[in-house]
Amino acid sequence: MFFDDFEAERQFREAWEAVEIARPVRYSLFTFGQSELPYYLICEGENPGDLVSVTKGEVRIKRPLVITPENANGELQNFFENSDEEDVAQYLLARTAHFSNLQLENRRGDTELVSDSVEEIVARLNRQLDAEEEDRVAILTAPHGLAGIALMRYAAERVRESAPDNIQELRERGFLP
């Protein structure tokens, strides 16, 4: 059993490191309520020379205002294409990260298949977002089959990076000393 856990963790770590946040965002999540995290997700084709997919979507992170037995556990919705991938991610998150009291939902838009390389698409989207002065849309990249891991990493990093600001807001509102 121990070696099975080790192998699953190794595979998850490799997948986590294979995805990239090519254009991060720097704003904090709301301390209470729901935050929207818009993104472009660029995924490599299954084989070299295959078309690259570009999907525009949004991850919504909701923190419950009052913790009840019904919302005390974290929840991931629409992150993975198949249940095996989701089962492994849920299993490992339960052992490596604390997402209780959060509800995370992914809302995918249309997917476009393009013949450009991942790097060309990232550069084009960066120029477009810069021209629009858009600083709230992330660009994520992933090898084929790891789209859900890219989205989960993006959400996890936003939660982690927002924690100091959220704690400060709780102090200012008198919830913490």
Disulfide bonds with the S-S distance in Angstrom:
none
